Amino acid sequence: MTKRDRGYRKGKYMTGLLELREYLKKSYAKYEVYLNPCVKFLTAIISLVATNVAMGYRSELKHPAIVMVTALVCSFMPKNFVVIVSAVWILLHSLSLATECAVVVAAVFAVMFLLYLRFSPRDTMVVLLTPLLFVCKIPYVMPVTMGLLGGPMAIISVSCGVMVYYIMKFMVDNTTVFSATDAETGAQKFRIMLDGILDNKAMLVTIIVFALVLIVVYVIRRLSVDYAWTVAIVSGISVCAILLLMCEFIMELQFSVVGIVVGSVVSLFVCLGIQFSEFNVDYTRTEVVQFEDDEYYYYVKAVPKNILAVPEKKVKRINKQHKKVSAKQEKRVSTIKTSNGVSRTTVKTDEINKNGANRADSKWNRF
């Protein structure tokens, strides 16, 4: 295959992807009223089922009917309601494990919600998706994505999601300790739970690293350089992996080295896919323009987007569709003599058409 053929095939694939992207965006905008409740419904189901699988201390919450009804209610409520329901779900499971765990979790969630609702109330999906990405071993997608699509305030939402994951993980890892029925261990359970949150070095390191990565990605993607988003993604993933590996070797936090490397590679491709859907531009057609008014000189760098119009198929009917003549139509036949003495047969048809498309002439049709 020649270089020209490879370039043609690459351009063909890119055109197809762009058409698919525009078609999906147009379809979502058209059916947004119906798709938004479906998205909230699926998000609620995934979050509740994941919590039940990870913790599962209260059997009533694992019933499919309760999960479905709760998710259905969430689909008609605002997005923040899904976060509140997920927090209540975790709190109820914690209460079944140990009352001390539930008290500490409730206090931590109260502080988190005060920060979350005050600074970043729109980042609902971040709080929900961050623990799920940890389960999928690709949590590095979240700080990079929020650096691309959000701002510095998104650190609050990402940090809340990290805390939720590590709190759940700590309770699951210490189930045998918290499930002890000895009354004298109540104070010890409080101590263990508080230490598991405040002295959790892995959680603190992850929050700090994710915050640094988000700032790095945010600063780079705002630079007026070519391929700023791509450079920001590669830099963010690299910084995240390097910092986590350094902390693992220095502090022995029990991070998986293989998991960090593989997860970083997978996260890189996921973030590039997000870039393609949200920020796909053609740097080869970049223009730098300069103009002025009475008070300022303006230097503007314009980078065109890669947008393809989705072809719309239109069917144009040329011939009108006539309905078949029914048996109820009446025909009147009469013979008229002309001046030449020639007889002609005249036929009149009374058509019955409810739509009024085909109407009979009120006069006799002469043949």
Buried (B, 14 or more C-beta within 10 A) or exposed (E): EEEEEEEEEEEEEBEEBBBEBBEEEEEEEEEEEEEEBEBBBEBBBBBBBBBBEBBEBBEEBBEEEEBBEBBBBBBEBEBBBBBBBBBBBBBBBBBBBBBBBBBBBBEBBEEBBEEBEEBBBEBBBBBBBBBBBBBEBBBBBBBBBBBBBBBBEBBBBBBBBBBBBBBBBBBBEBEEBBEEEEEEBEEEBBEBBBEBBEEBEBBBBBBEBBBBBBBBBBEBBEEEEEEBBBBBBBBBBBBBBEBBBEBBEEEEBEBEEEEBEEBBBBBBEBBBEBBBEEBBBEEEEEEEEEEEEEEEEEEEEEBEEBEBEBEEEEEEEEEEEEEEEEEEEEEEEEEEEEEEEEEEEEEBEEBEEEEEEEEEEEEEEEE
